[in-house]
Amino acid sequence: MLSRVAAVKAPRTHNHRRVTGSSGRRREGRESEPPRPNMSRRVFTSAVLLLLVVLVFCGTGGAAQAGVDDQSSNPNFVWKDVSDGETVESLSVPGLIEVGSGVFAVAEAHCKKNEKVFTGIASQLLSMEKGNEPKELLEDAKKGTQVLEEGTSGKEKRVDVGRPTTVVEGSNIYMLVGKYCREDAANCQADAENIKSGILLVKGEVSEGDKKIDWKTTDGVPCTLGEKENSLKRLIGGGGSGIKTNDGTLAFPVEGTKKDGAEKDVKTVSLIIYSSKEVTNWTLSKGMSADGCSDPSVVEWEKDKKLMMMTACDDGRRRVYEIGDKGASWTEALGTLSRVWGNKQDKNVKLVRSGFITANIEDRDVMLVTLPVYPKNTEKGQVNEKGVLHLWLTDNAHIVDIGSVSGDDVAASSLLYKSGDNKEELFALYEKKKGDGEPSPLGMFSVLLTEQLQRVKKVLATWKEVDGRVSKLCPSENDEHDYSTTNGCSTVKITAGLVGFLSGNFSGNKWRDEYLGVNATVTGETTGATTATVATENPDGVTFRGAWAEWPVGSQGENQLYHFVNYNFTLVATVSIDGVPKEGSIPLMGAKLNDDGKTVLLGLSYNKEKKWRVLCIGGNTKDLSSTWEPQTQYQVAIVLRNGSQGSVYVDGKRVEGMPFDLKDKGSKVISHFYIGGDGGAKGVSEVQDVSVTVKNVLLYNRLLGDTELTALNANKVPISVPEDRNELAGDTVLPAVSGSDLEGTVSVFNSAGQKPLEEEPLRRVDGADGGGVSSAASIATTPSSDVDQTVATGSGDTMRGDGSPQTPEVGVSSGVDETVGGTDGQREEGIHPQAGELNATALNSSLGHFSQGNNSDGGTVRGSGLPPLLLLLLLGLWGFAAL
């Protein structure tokens, strides 16, 4: 039989004419070749038969190449089980995938033979019949671990692979792994047969018998990818899971290594590599994270139809990016989730990847996050050494700490939510750190989070109930009682961007957030032998006399759920002052900075002349002409825009002289909001014999405009409180499900006594091709950023599609280097995105047709087969030739 290659390379002779080859083109013999008019019937028949055979098999050759998915398509890579004499020492880089009805764990395996160390890939079907206790993965690790070898028979060479990143498409499992080598990187070639470092794409399937993942086809992404852009020097998988988007595209998070012009300073960045549905064409995202951000996790946020990536950055905060246009548009989500979570701040802690998934639970799109938390030991007054894994719930606005997953000291983790057949399950897989004196386990544990999932559902029910109560503050035209014709609420969605809500849920010294997020702490001041009177509960608020509430932001320490207030926020409250102070002015509400003096950034006070007074950073005060009356309800609001402009509203109207320039804030972050007072020596309301009632405190992660504040002010009627509200809004930290009790663990919302990082100056970048964001955007760059920075100017807010102002974001453009304008003295940053198309010839050759069939049998030829009519013709010709 002539193969396709043999047909092309067959030598020309004087004795034979060339027949039609696999390409279908007629190849003529030499002109000097004499004709053969007297060909015998037997010879003619044999020639025709040979022609048909060649046509049949060459015609099905394309289908064979498209259908062969096993290792024969690339004989240079072969997966083998761990052999005798080899051991699996530990596991890392956890990942979870769902294939069919089963959930599989995938991890990097660290193996050893004699003194030689190498890596492979471990996988196992999870079984949780023993309950919800953490279960160690791969008790017999050798059964589930495979290693990769490269080379022909007898000359195989072990290949170190790591950072497995998986995506499931139907019954097919696609895995990106980093391929390591011990050769000089300069020897790296773009040919698939000679890749010495970079990324390999592997396809696997679950075997029917032992329910084990068999890794089959293996090929490489060209290692010259980063060199095309003269910036990226290496790519490696991000670890964990990628995603299959709604349009069928496969997206894998990856890490890239950058160097500066001197080739000295190595920096890590996070990117996304996309494939087509057919896994033939590969594209590297044009944008990327800030320098120093690694360990990416990526999800598709269905609500906004965009990707979101969480990264661990070497500045101590976790940055979250919103990604659109197939990686061309990158926006740091400063208005929602970015920089909310941090690392332990009293020592250098190794950055780890978070569990990060989306799910639709109780008909609500949510995100779930797992990260280690270092709670403060209240007895010893210090931060615990152990990183206790916590589960977090968010809808991209509210954030709640659901509680601990286990009592182990945890590093990286992964999550998977599984639903179907009227059953819901939430799985976690985490890497356990080895403690001193402990035996040497593999260090990978899985746990079924049944109780935590029930807690998630209770929180979602609470959010829904509170949304309903808040909506009555400004009923829209869709509400049962339509007041929209008189109060302007027809165009206002009062819950859009609402993050926190303080009403009447007060006990002890805790004023609890109705959305179960961050609680405010009520405190008083002691002067000599006199103790200030504590606050008392009002049906839907709190009355302060010689006391005040502090709603923490940066003072939370490690995890700052309200970090967005450093950029844009609106804080609204309904207040009533029962009397006139005897002297001076008394603070009512405002925001303080996290500096030594707890400087007021922006605040509102009232004085004995019954006038309002505005105080802002730099000691600037402004006495307003508008007045207030005792025992009268007022709606007051303070607004921060772009981190540098402040405004104050009373009864929906902006007071004169606004906005204030708050550029002196610089890189300082907000410590907390004060409500009802701030403890100033001359402002203690108890001394003045004045009390203040505060209710319906609303915190937004966006700017409320004049129209919205006016509409909200039109309805200051107290809202009803359900009798079971205290049960719903109890402590938000769930006790550990398993493991030993967590010594000294306290609510994450208590201050850990740590000094938070100072915020970097606000900057803004717009995309030249429309992929950027508004001038309200802000960005913080890493200290090592080498881009030029200049003062910029620009215009005002950009509105979202629903008419609400754009939340603070940072845009990363998609083309050439840019420098664009900001607003109000903000600084700018030039972003250097990287663009790269992967014309992966190797991928096209062996992986280009993965989606055209589920091929599990190694070496099986898949195609149209031999048509029955053609078979009959062949049999007839064969019989005729035998005559």
Secondary structure, DSSP 8 states (H G I E B T S, - for coil): ---HHHHHH----SS------TT-------TTS-------HHHHHHHHHHHHHHHHHHHTHHHHHHH--SGGGSTTEEEEE--TTEEEEEEEEEEEEEETTEEEEEEEEEEEETTEEEEEEEEEE---TT-SS-EES-TTGGGGEEEEEESSTT--EEEEEEEEEEEEETTEEEEEEEEE-SS-GGG--SSGGG--SEEEEEEEEE-TTT--EEEEEEEEE-TTHHHHTTSEEEEEE-SEE-EE-TTS-EEEEEEEEEE-TTS--EEEEEEEEEE-TTS--EEE-S----TTEEEEEEEEETTTTEEEEEEEETTSBEEEEEEEGGGTEEEE-TTTTTT-SB--SSS-------EEEEEEETTEEEEEEEEEE--EETTTTEE-SS-EEEEEEESSS-EEEEEEEEEEEEEEEEEEEEEETTEEEEEEEEEE---TT------EEEEE-HHHHHHHHHHHHHHHHHHHHHHTTS--TTSSS--HHHHSGGG--TTTTEEEEEEEEEETTEEEETTSS--EEEEE-EETTEE----EEETTEEEESSEEEEEESGGG-S--TTGGGGT-EEEEEEEEE-S--SSSEEEEEEEEESSTT--EEEEEEEETTSEEEEEETTTEEEEEEEE--TT-EEEEEEEEETTTEEEEEETTEE-TT-SEE-GGGTT--EEEEEES----TT--HHHHT--EEEEEEEEESS---HHHHHHHHT--------TTHHHHTS---B--SSSS--TT---TTS--S---------EE---TTTTS--TT--B---TT--S---B-------B-TTS-B----EEE-SSS------STT-EE-------EEE--HHHHHHHTTGGG----STT---SS---HHHHHHHHHHHHHHT-
